[in-house]
Structures are given as structure tokens and as C-alpha cells.
Amino acid sequence: MPRPNFLILMVDQLTGTLFPDGPAEFLRVPNLRALAERSARFANAYCASPLCAPARASFMTGLQPSRTRVYDNAADFAADIPTYAHALRAGGYQTALSGKMHFIGPDQLHGFEQRLTTDIYPADYGWTPDYEKPGERIDWWYHNLGSVTGAGVADITNQLEYDDAVSFHARARLRDLSRRKDRRPWCLTVSFTHPHDPYVARREFWDLYEDCPALDPEVPAIPYAGQDPHSRRLLDACEHDATPVTRENIRDARRGYFANTSYVDAEIGKILAVLEASGMAGETVIVFTSDHGDMLGERGLWFKMGFHEGSARVPLFFAGPGILPRRIETPVSALDVAPTLTALADAAPLDCDGVDLSPALRGESLDRGPVPLEYAAEGSVAPLVCLRDGRFKLILCEADPPLLYDLEADPAELRDLAGDPDHAETLARLTALARDRWNLSRLDAEVRASQARRRLVYAASREGVHFPWEFQPRTDASQAFMRNHMDLNVVEESQRGPRDADGALLG
């Protein structure tokens, strides 16, 4: 079988708890529902870190944040770390990115031959946390609950303008690929910023959820004193006392989130329609996932940045040639996507922390082993780590007591078993596995040193002449459409598509 193309569809902050086996019934997402029905669906997939830049660097490399050193949303993604884009490109693929990937540093490509849009967030060190000032809130970029109290309707927002462009450029790229001028197989990564807050949606999608049965969280707000230490820190970081949130605020925020999930679904539907019309759908593996989740008011928490299920779980589908549609219960990681892509492409494997899932995509059994997660960014005072092993989840931090949950018996994570004598053996076993994997004291020192370096470099960069790292999409109008150094007949014929693999026009 020829090597497949890859269409990777990534969204932002879409919780996997809404995708237990495809989309939850109340979600109005016909395109994702149809995609799920023909996909291998991982019901228990986890991000590598519940924050954008660390999660995405790990997604692309298969490496944990402690190995990429992308600890937070302002940490360098080093140019010498191979990604799936490098591996595929070295293996003969053409690679392109339309949308967000939150790369920090001067390398804004990381293996992609072409980047079709700029990013939506800054590429410099301005968002660096400071472990030397625990509890300090950095007002100009930290989340606050204004995203919740400001939920509502708008025809255009910063995010909508961005994602409209992401979808447009992705579809244009697929149409260009359908001309088959470049006979290499291709990998197109399309990365949206929705349904990430603020929870503001277009009216046509907002109105879909007027009578939605899921506008109230399943788990009511837990009093501040009853929250675990890290959750209390996240509440403080979001200024929970400064912005009172009413039940109507909560319902509106969740409604806006669901509405923006439907908006993303509509844009994905447009992209998939172009893929189908291109004649390339039968040759293409589609991956759908998110960088991390959103707590959506469950337990009184919002956004991400923690290891509770709403924040840490993500949807993960694979569809395409040779893939058996089915639900797979085994916990897996976003770290596993990169090695799976290289295996499906018959490309050189990456040295990474992920596991090749391609046997499971063909219907074979899967024994993944414990799934690791890390977090060392805003709202934390020391690195946190997590292991999901079978039914159990362990959370460790040098600053806090351990947390242990049985997700089969307690999927809402309301009963911490770390102090339960009946689970002492499980706690000891998982703690030993975590200690074998991580040296938390050393990781803490590495994070603090990285923060200090970046704070100094950022301060220097704001003095005098400023040279931005943000990606600048480049177009050459002299080579576009028809120009007088071209032959009109050649232009008109060569630009027609779609074409089959042999270059013959279809339709």
C-alpha cells in the first residue's frame, strides 16, 4: 500500500471528557460525529502537559516537557529537537502548518516546509512565570475569570478572525495539493484556537444550545478550603475572589464553549469536504485531537493547568486506510501521536517517550503502560507530575501531599485515596514508578534556572531596537496567478485540479 497522506486536525482546550466514544450526545457536531464513526477512538487519551506550548511541543516530538524543556508558555522550543514534521520531511513528505502551534523562540517552523499563517500568541519570553515569587499574579497575561463573566455573542472576535483564516488557508492548501504538482505524500497540520476561552460565539452556533441539558456542571463548586493545594493556587491565579461568578455566568460560559465547538466542527466539515472533492481522501489518514482540556466550571475550576480529568484529557481519533473503527479503552498519551505517524509513514522513528499506536489502529491489543503528565507553569510553585496507570491516577508535587484517585470507582475524582490504608500498596507502587521516572528536585532546579535566564533575556529584548520572532507569512505576488514571464496556456492547464495520482484530471 502506498504511504498515506496525513491531515492532522488539532483544536485548543477541547476536553476529552466530552468525547467518551465520539462526541457527547448533546453536542451539535455532525462532522466530528461522522468522523468518529469511522475512526479508532481513544476514550482515555491525555495531554503531556495541560498548557498550550508544553502540550504542543510534546505532541510534535513525543517527548515529555522535562525533555523538550518547554515548561511553560514562554519556554524555548529548541531547533535541534526533531518533530514528526522533521521525520516525515526527511522520509520524503511535504509538510505544512495552518494555524496555532505556540512555538517559542526564533525557530517558528520546527520541520514544517511551509507555514500558512502566523501564530495567535507571542513567540517571545514575555509570559515567563517566576517561581521566586510564589503567589504573585502577573496581571497583564494571567487568566482571570473575565472570560467566564464576559461570555456571550459576537460576530467577530480576535479568535474567530484567526480561525476563519486558518480554515481558509487549509482549504486552499488542500486544493493546491490536489493539482499533484508535487508527487510526494503530504502532511498538513491544521490547528485552531477554538473552543479556547473567551467563551464568545457567533449567534448561529450560540442558538444551537438554548435548551442544552449540559449547561450546569456535573460537579458543583467545591469550597476553596476543600480544594487540593494546586487547585487553590489556580483559583488564586485566576483571581477568583475579584470576579464573582453567578450560575448564569457559568451557564453562558459553557454555552459559548459548546457553541465554539460547533463552530470548529463546521470549519472541519468544510476542510473534509475539500479533501473529499480533491480525490485524495482514500489516501489520507486523518488525526483529530486537542492540546489539552478545560474544566468548564467543574469543581468550581476553569481553563486548564491541572491534572483533573477535564483539564488533562483530550479527544483522539485516527481514521483512514487500514484503520479499524472502534473504541479503545486503554489510556494513551498525546506523546504517542508522533511515533504513530512515523510508523504509518514508514519513516525513521523518533527517539521519544511515546508509544507507536499503529498496531492498535489495525485492531491489535494495546498495553501502553503508565501515561505520564507534567506541569511547571503559572499557578504552580514547583513542578507537578502525574501518572495514569490503569484505573488509578497519582499526582505528586514536592510542595504538596500526594493525590491518588480510582477513576473507575470515582470518575469525578472526589475521593483522594492517598491516605487510605486499603490503597497504601497502590500509592507506594505508583510513587516508586514516578520516582524512577522523575527527579523532582532536579526538575525544579532546571525550571527555576530556565525562568531566570528567560527573564533576563526578555528584559534586554525590550530595550532599544526590537526584533520580533513572530512568524511572518510571506507571499510573492510576482509568482501568483498569471504574470508576463509565464506562458498563459501552461498556467491555465497546470492550475486545474483535482488530479489523480498519475496527474490525470478528475471530473
Secondary structure as a PSIPRED ss2 file (coil, helix, strand):
# PSIPRED VFORMAT (PSIPRED V4.0)

   1 M C   1.000  0.000  0.000
   2 P C   1.000  0.000  0.000
   3 R C   1.000  0.000  0.000
   4 P C   1.000  0.000  0.000
   5 N E   0.000  0.000  1.000
   6 F E   0.000  0.000  1.000
   7 L E   0.000  0.000  1.000
   8 I E   0.000  0.000  1.000
   9 L E   0.000  0.000  1.000
  10 M E   0.000  0.000  1.000
  11 V E   0.000  0.000  1.000
  12 D E   0.000  0.000  1.000
  13 Q C   1.000  0.000  0.000
  14 L C   1.000  0.000  0.000
  15 T C   1.000  0.000  0.000
  16 G H   0.000  1.000  0.000
  17 T H   0.000  1.000  0.000
  18 L H   0.000  1.000  0.000
  19 F C   1.000  0.000  0.000
  20 P C   1.000  0.000  0.000
  21 D C   1.000  0.000  0.000
  22 G C   1.000  0.000  0.000
  23 P C   1.000  0.000  0.000
  24 A C   1.000  0.000  0.000
  25 E C   1.000  0.000  0.000
  26 F C   1.000  0.000  0.000
  27 L C   1.000  0.000  0.000
  28 R C   1.000  0.000  0.000
  29 V C   1.000  0.000  0.000
  30 P H   0.000  1.000  0.000
  31 N H   0.000  1.000  0.000
  32 L H   0.000  1.000  0.000
  33 R H   0.000  1.000  0.000
  34 A H   0.000  1.000  0.000
  35 L H   0.000  1.000  0.000
  36 A H   0.000  1.000  0.000
  37 E H   0.000  1.000  0.000
  38 R C   1.000  0.000  0.000
  39 S E   0.000  0.000  1.000
  40 A E   0.000  0.000  1.000
  41 R E   0.000  0.000  1.000
  42 F E   0.000  0.000  1.000
  43 A C   1.000  0.000  0.000
  44 N C   1.000  0.000  0.000
  45 A E   0.000  0.000  1.000
  46 Y E   0.000  0.000  1.000
  47 C C   1.000  0.000  0.000
  48 A C   1.000  0.000  0.000
  49 S C   1.000  0.000  0.000
  50 P C   1.000  0.000  0.000
  51 L C   1.000  0.000  0.000
  52 C H   0.000  1.000  0.000
  53 A H   0.000  1.000  0.000
  54 P H   0.000  1.000  0.000
  55 A H   0.000  1.000  0.000
  56 R H   0.000  1.000  0.000
  57 A H   0.000  1.000  0.000
  58 S H   0.000  1.000  0.000
  59 F H   0.000  1.000  0.000
  60 M H   0.000  1.000  0.000
  61 T H   0.000  1.000  0.000
  62 G C   1.000  0.000  0.000
  63 L C   1.000  0.000  0.000
  64 Q C   1.000  0.000  0.000
  65 P H   0.000  1.000  0.000
  66 S H   0.000  1.000  0.000
  67 R H   0.000  1.000  0.000
  68 T H   0.000  1.000  0.000
  69 R C   1.000  0.000  0.000
  70 V C   1.000  0.000  0.000
  71 Y C   1.000  0.000  0.000
  72 D C   1.000  0.000  0.000
  73 N C   1.000  0.000  0.000
  74 A C   1.000  0.000  0.000
  75 A C   1.000  0.000  0.000
  76 D C   1.000  0.000  0.000
  77 F C   1.000  0.000  0.000
  78 A C   1.000  0.000  0.000
  79 A C   1.000  0.000  0.000
  80 D C   1.000  0.000  0.000
  81 I C   1.000  0.000  0.000
  82 P C   1.000  0.000  0.000
  83 T C   1.000  0.000  0.000
  84 Y H   0.000  1.000  0.000
  85 A H   0.000  1.000  0.000
  86 H H   0.000  1.000  0.000
  87 A H   0.000  1.000  0.000
  88 L H   0.000  1.000  0.000
  89 R H   0.000  1.000  0.000
  90 A H   0.000  1.000  0.000
  91 G C   1.000  0.000  0.000
  92 G C   1.000  0.000  0.000
  93 Y C   1.000  0.000  0.000
  94 Q E   0.000  0.000  1.000
  95 T E   0.000  0.000  1.000
  96 A E   0.000  0.000  1.000
  97 L E   0.000  0.000  1.000
  98 S E   0.000  0.000  1.000
  99 G E   0.000  0.000  1.000
 100 K C   1.000  0.000  0.000
 101 M C   1.000  0.000  0.000
 102 H C   1.000  0.000  0.000
 103 F C   1.000  0.000  0.000
 104 I C   1.000  0.000  0.000
 105 G C   1.000  0.000  0.000
 106 P C   1.000  0.000  0.000
 107 D C   1.000  0.000  0.000
 108 Q C   1.000  0.000  0.000
 109 L C   1.000  0.000  0.000
 110 H C   1.000  0.000  0.000
 111 G C   1.000  0.000  0.000
 112 F C   1.000  0.000  0.000
 113 E C   1.000  0.000  0.000
 114 Q E   0.000  0.000  1.000
 115 R E   0.000  0.000  1.000
 116 L C   1.000  0.000  0.000
 117 T C   1.000  0.000  0.000
 118 T C   1.000  0.000  0.000
 119 D C   1.000  0.000  0.000
 120 I C   1.000  0.000  0.000
 121 Y C   1.000  0.000  0.000
 122 P C   1.000  0.000  0.000
 123 A C   1.000  0.000  0.000
 124 D C   1.000  0.000  0.000
 125 Y C   1.000  0.000  0.000
 126 G C   1.000  0.000  0.000
 127 W C   1.000  0.000  0.000
 128 T C   1.000  0.000  0.000
 129 P C   1.000  0.000  0.000
 130 D C   1.000  0.000  0.000
 131 Y C   1.000  0.000  0.000
 132 E C   1.000  0.000  0.000
 133 K C   1.000  0.000  0.000
 134 P C   1.000  0.000  0.000
 135 G C   1.000  0.000  0.000
 136 E C   1.000  0.000  0.000
 137 R C   1.000  0.000  0.000
 138 I C   1.000  0.000  0.000
 139 D C   1.000  0.000  0.000
 140 W C   1.000  0.000  0.000
 141 W C   1.000  0.000  0.000
 142 Y C   1.000  0.000  0.000
 143 H C   1.000  0.000  0.000
 144 N C   1.000  0.000  0.000
 145 L C   1.000  0.000  0.000
 146 G H   0.000  1.000  0.000
 147 S H   0.000  1.000  0.000
 148 V H   0.000  1.000  0.000
 149 T H   0.000  1.000  0.000
 150 G C   1.000  0.000  0.000
 151 A C   1.000  0.000  0.000
 152 G E   0.000  0.000  1.000
 153 V E   0.000  0.000  1.000
 154 A C   1.000  0.000  0.000
 155 D C   1.000  0.000  0.000
 156 I C   1.000  0.000  0.000
 157 T C   1.000  0.000  0.000
 158 N H   0.000  1.000  0.000
 159 Q H   0.000  1.000  0.000
 160 L H   0.000  1.000  0.000
 161 E H   0.000  1.000  0.000
 162 Y H   0.000  1.000  0.000
 163 D H   0.000  1.000  0.000
 164 D H   0.000  1.000  0.000
 165 A H   0.000  1.000  0.000
 166 V H   0.000  1.000  0.000
 167 S H   0.000  1.000  0.000
 168 F H   0.000  1.000  0.000
 169 H H   0.000  1.000  0.000
 170 A H   0.000  1.000  0.000
 171 R H   0.000  1.000  0.000
 172 A H   0.000  1.000  0.000
 173 R H   0.000  1.000  0.000
 174 L H   0.000  1.000  0.000
 175 R H   0.000  1.000  0.000
 176 D H   0.000  1.000  0.000
 177 L H   0.000  1.000  0.000
 178 S C   1.000  0.000  0.000
 179 R C   1.000  0.000  0.000
 180 R C   1.000  0.000  0.000
 181 K C   1.000  0.000  0.000
 182 D C   1.000  0.000  0.000
 183 R C   1.000  0.000  0.000
 184 R C   1.000  0.000  0.000
 185 P C   1.000  0.000  0.000
 186 W E   0.000  0.000  1.000
 187 C E   0.000  0.000  1.000
 188 L E   0.000  0.000  1.000
 189 T E   0.000  0.000  1.000
 190 V E   0.000  0.000  1.000
 191 S E   0.000  0.000  1.000
 192 F E   0.000  0.000  1.000
 193 T E   0.000  0.000  1.000
 194 H E   0.000  0.000  1.000
 195 P E   0.000  0.000  1.000
 196 H C   1.000  0.000  0.000
 197 D C   1.000  0.000  0.000
 198 P C   1.000  0.000  0.000
 199 Y C   1.000  0.000  0.000
 200 V E   0.000  0.000  1.000
 201 A E   0.000  0.000  1.000
 202 R C   1.000  0.000  0.000
 203 R H   0.000  1.000  0.000
 204 E H   0.000  1.000  0.000
 205 F H   0.000  1.000  0.000
 206 W H   0.000  1.000  0.000
 207 D H   0.000  1.000  0.000
 208 L H   0.000  1.000  0.000
 209 Y H   0.000  1.000  0.000
 210 E C   1.000  0.000  0.000
 211 D C   1.000  0.000  0.000
 212 C C   1.000  0.000  0.000
 213 P C   1.000  0.000  0.000
 214 A C   1.000  0.000  0.000
 215 L C   1.000  0.000  0.000
 216 D C   1.000  0.000  0.000
 217 P C   1.000  0.000  0.000
 218 E C   1.000  0.000  0.000
 219 V C   1.000  0.000  0.000
 220 P C   1.000  0.000  0.000
 221 A C   1.000  0.000  0.000
 222 I C   1.000  0.000  0.000
 223 P C   1.000  0.000  0.000
 224 Y H   0.000  1.000  0.000
 225 A H   0.000  1.000  0.000
 226 G H   0.000  1.000  0.000
 227 Q C   1.000  0.000  0.000
 228 D C   1.000  0.000  0.000
 229 P H   0.000  1.000  0.000
 230 H H   0.000  1.000  0.000
 231 S H   0.000  1.000  0.000
 232 R H   0.000  1.000  0.000
 233 R H   0.000  1.000  0.000
 234 L H   0.000  1.000  0.000
 235 L H   0.000  1.000  0.000
 236 D H   0.000  1.000  0.000
 237 A H   0.000  1.000  0.000
 238 C C   1.000  0.000  0.000
 239 E C   1.000  0.000  0.000
 240 H C   1.000  0.000  0.000
 241 D C   1.000  0.000  0.000
 242 A C   1.000  0.000  0.000
 243 T C   1.000  0.000  0.000
 244 P C   1.000  0.000  0.000
 245 V C   1.000  0.000  0.000
 246 T C   1.000  0.000  0.000
 247 R H   0.000  1.000  0.000
 248 E H   0.000  1.000  0.000
 249 N H   0.000  1.000  0.000
 250 I H   0.000  1.000  0.000
 251 R H   0.000  1.000  0.000
 252 D H   0.000  1.000  0.000
 253 A H   0.000  1.000  0.000
 254 R H   0.000  1.000  0.000
 255 R H   0.000  1.000  0.000
 256 G H   0.000  1.000  0.000
 257 Y H   0.000  1.000  0.000
 258 F H   0.000  1.000  0.000
 259 A H   0.000  1.000  0.000
 260 N H   0.000  1.000  0.000
 261 T H   0.000  1.000  0.000
 262 S H   0.000  1.000  0.000
 263 Y H   0.000  1.000  0.000
 264 V H   0.000  1.000  0.000
 265 D H   0.000  1.000  0.000
 266 A H   0.000  1.000  0.000
 267 E H   0.000  1.000  0.000
 268 I H   0.000  1.000  0.000
 269 G H   0.000  1.000  0.000
 270 K H   0.000  1.000  0.000
 271 I H   0.000  1.000  0.000
 272 L H   0.000  1.000  0.000
 273 A H   0.000  1.000  0.000
 274 V H   0.000  1.000  0.000
 275 L H   0.000  1.000  0.000
 276 E H   0.000  1.000  0.000
 277 A H   0.000  1.000  0.000
 278 S C   1.000  0.000  0.000
 279 G C   1.000  0.000  0.000
 280 M C   1.000  0.000  0.000
 281 A H   0.000  1.000  0.000
 282 G H   0.000  1.000  0.000
 283 E H   0.000  1.000  0.000
 284 T E   0.000  0.000  1.000
 285 V E   0.000  0.000  1.000
 286 I E   0.000  0.000  1.000
 287 V E   0.000  0.000  1.000
 288 F E   0.000  0.000  1.000
 289 T E   0.000  0.000  1.000
 290 S E   0.000  0.000  1.000
 291 D C   1.000  0.000  0.000
 292 H C   1.000  0.000  0.000
 293 G C   1.000  0.000  0.000
 294 D C   1.000  0.000  0.000
 295 M C   1.000  0.000  0.000
 296 L C   1.000  0.000  0.000
 297 G C   1.000  0.000  0.000
 298 E H   0.000  1.000  0.000
 299 R H   0.000  1.000  0.000
 300 G H   0.000  1.000  0.000
 301 L C   1.000  0.000  0.000
 302 W C   1.000  0.000  0.000
 303 F C   1.000  0.000  0.000
 304 K C   1.000  0.000  0.000
 305 M C   1.000  0.000  0.000
 306 G C   1.000  0.000  0.000
 307 F C   1.000  0.000  0.000
 308 H C   1.000  0.000  0.000
 309 E H   0.000  1.000  0.000
 310 G H   0.000  1.000  0.000
 311 S H   0.000  1.000  0.000
 312 A H   0.000  1.000  0.000
 313 R E   0.000  0.000  1.000
 314 V E   0.000  0.000  1.000
 315 P C   1.000  0.000  0.000
 316 L E   0.000  0.000  1.000
 317 F E   0.000  0.000  1.000
 318 F E   0.000  0.000  1.000
 319 A E   0.000  0.000  1.000
 320 G C   1.000  0.000  0.000
 321 P C   1.000  0.000  0.000
 322 G C   1.000  0.000  0.000
 323 I C   1.000  0.000  0.000
 324 L C   1.000  0.000  0.000
 325 P C   1.000  0.000  0.000
 326 R E   0.000  0.000  1.000
 327 R E   0.000  0.000  1.000
 328 I E   0.000  0.000  1.000
 329 E C   1.000  0.000  0.000
 330 T C   1.000  0.000  0.000
 331 P C   1.000  0.000  0.000
 332 V E   0.000  0.000  1.000
 333 S E   0.000  0.000  1.000
 334 A H   0.000  1.000  0.000
 335 L H   0.000  1.000  0.000
 336 D H   0.000  1.000  0.000
 337 V H   0.000  1.000  0.000
 338 A H   0.000  1.000  0.000
 339 P H   0.000  1.000  0.000
 340 T H   0.000  1.000  0.000
 341 L H   0.000  1.000  0.000
 342 T H   0.000  1.000  0.000
 343 A H   0.000  1.000  0.000
 344 L H   0.000  1.000  0.000
 345 A C   1.000  0.000  0.000
 346 D C   1.000  0.000  0.000
 347 A C   1.000  0.000  0.000
 348 A C   1.000  0.000  0.000
 349 P C   1.000  0.000  0.000
 350 L C   1.000  0.000  0.000
 351 D C   1.000  0.000  0.000
 352 C C   1.000  0.000  0.000
 353 D C   1.000  0.000  0.000
 354 G C   1.000  0.000  0.000
 355 V C   1.000  0.000  0.000
 356 D C   1.000  0.000  0.000
 357 L C   1.000  0.000  0.000
 358 S H   0.000  1.000  0.000
 359 P H   0.000  1.000  0.000
 360 A H   0.000  1.000  0.000
 361 L H   0.000  1.000  0.000
 362 R C   1.000  0.000  0.000
 363 G C   1.000  0.000  0.000
 364 E C   1.000  0.000  0.000
 365 S C   1.000  0.000  0.000
 366 L C   1.000  0.000  0.000
 367 D C   1.000  0.000  0.000
 368 R C   1.000  0.000  0.000
 369 G C   1.000  0.000  0.000
 370 P C   1.000  0.000  0.000
 371 V E   0.000  0.000  1.000
 372 P E   0.000  0.000  1.000
 373 L E   0.000  0.000  1.000
 374 E E   0.000  0.000  1.000
 375 Y E   0.000  0.000  1.000
 376 A C   1.000  0.000  0.000
 377 A C   1.000  0.000  0.000
 378 E C   1.000  0.000  0.000
 379 G C   1.000  0.000  0.000
 380 S C   1.000  0.000  0.000
 381 V C   1.000  0.000  0.000
 382 A C   1.000  0.000  0.000
 383 P C   1.000  0.000  0.000
 384 L E   0.000  0.000  1.000
 385 V E   0.000  0.000  1.000
 386 C E   0.000  0.000  1.000
 387 L E   0.000  0.000  1.000
 388 R E   0.000  0.000  1.000
 389 D E   0.000  0.000  1.000
 390 G C   1.000  0.000  0.000
 391 R C   1.000  0.000  0.000
 392 F E   0.000  0.000  1.000
 393 K E   0.000  0.000  1.000
 394 L E   0.000  0.000  1.000
 395 I E   0.000  0.000  1.000
 396 L E   0.000  0.000  1.000
 397 C E   0.000  0.000  1.000
 398 E C   1.000  0.000  0.000
 399 A C   1.000  0.000  0.000
 400 D E   0.000  0.000  1.000
 401 P E   0.000  0.000  1.000
 402 P E   0.000  0.000  1.000
 403 L E   0.000  0.000  1.000
 404 L E   0.000  0.000  1.000
 405 Y E   0.000  0.000  1.000
 406 D E   0.000  0.000  1.000
 407 L C   1.000  0.000  0.000
 408 E C   1.000  0.000  0.000
 409 A C   1.000  0.000  0.000
 410 D C   1.000  0.000  0.000
 411 P C   1.000  0.000  0.000
 412 A C   1.000  0.000  0.000
 413 E C   1.000  0.000  0.000
 414 L C   1.000  0.000  0.000
 415 R C   1.000  0.000  0.000
 416 D C   1.000  0.000  0.000
 417 L C   1.000  0.000  0.000
 418 A C   1.000  0.000  0.000
 419 G C   1.000  0.000  0.000
 420 D C   1.000  0.000  0.000
 421 P H   0.000  1.000  0.000
 422 D H   0.000  1.000  0.000
 423 H H   0.000  1.000  0.000
 424 A H   0.000  1.000  0.000
 425 E H   0.000  1.000  0.000
 426 T H   0.000  1.000  0.000
 427 L H   0.000  1.000  0.000
 428 A H   0.000  1.000  0.000
 429 R H   0.000  1.000  0.000
 430 L H   0.000  1.000  0.000
 431 T H   0.000  1.000  0.000
 432 A H   0.000  1.000  0.000
 433 L H   0.000  1.000  0.000
 434 A H   0.000  1.000  0.000
 435 R H   0.000  1.000  0.000
 436 D H   0.000  1.000  0.000
 437 R H   0.000  1.000  0.000
 438 W C   1.000  0.000  0.000
 439 N C   1.000  0.000  0.000
 440 L H   0.000  1.000  0.000
 441 S H   0.000  1.000  0.000
 442 R H   0.000  1.000  0.000
 443 L H   0.000  1.000  0.000
 444 D H   0.000  1.000  0.000
 445 A H   0.000  1.000  0.000
 446 E H   0.000  1.000  0.000
 447 V H   0.000  1.000  0.000
 448 R H   0.000  1.000  0.000
 449 A H   0.000  1.000  0.000
 450 S H   0.000  1.000  0.000
 451 Q H   0.000  1.000  0.000
 452 A H   0.000  1.000  0.000
 453 R H   0.000  1.000  0.000
 454 R H   0.000  1.000  0.000
 455 R H   0.000  1.000  0.000
 456 L H   0.000  1.000  0.000
 457 V H   0.000  1.000  0.000
 458 Y H   0.000  1.000  0.000
 459 A H   0.000  1.000  0.000
 460 A H   0.000  1.000  0.000
 461 S H   0.000  1.000  0.000
 462 R C   1.000  0.000  0.000
 463 E C   1.000  0.000  0.000
 464 G C   1.000  0.000  0.000
 465 V C   1.000  0.000  0.000
 466 H C   1.000  0.000  0.000
 467 F C   1.000  0.000  0.000
 468 P C   1.000  0.000  0.000
 469 W C   1.000  0.000  0.000
 470 E C   1.000  0.000  0.000
 471 F C   1.000  0.000  0.000
 472 Q C   1.000  0.000  0.000
 473 P C   1.000  0.000  0.000
 474 R C   1.000  0.000  0.000
 475 T C   1.000  0.000  0.000
 476 D C   1.000  0.000  0.000
 477 A H   0.000  1.000  0.000
 478 S H   0.000  1.000  0.000
 479 Q H   0.000  1.000  0.000
 480 A C   1.000  0.000  0.000
 481 F C   1.000  0.000  0.000
 482 M C   1.000  0.000  0.000
 483 R C   1.000  0.000  0.000
 484 N C   1.000  0.000  0.000
 485 H C   1.000  0.000  0.000
 486 M C   1.000  0.000  0.000
 487 D C   1.000  0.000  0.000
 488 L H   0.000  1.000  0.000
 489 N H   0.000  1.000  0.000
 490 V H   0.000  1.000  0.000
 491 V H   0.000  1.000  0.000
 492 E H   0.000  1.000  0.000
 493 E H   0.000  1.000  0.000
 494 S H   0.000  1.000  0.000
 495 Q C   1.000  0.000  0.000
 496 R C   1.000  0.000  0.000
 497 G C   1.000  0.000  0.000
 498 P C   1.000  0.000  0.000
 499 R E   0.000  0.000  1.000
 500 D C   1.000  0.000  0.000
 501 A C   1.000  0.000  0.000
 502 D C   1.000  0.000  0.000
 503 G C   1.000  0.000  0.000
 504 A C   1.000  0.000  0.000
 505 L E   0.000  0.000  1.000
 506 L C   1.000  0.000  0.000
 507 G C   1.000  0.000  0.000
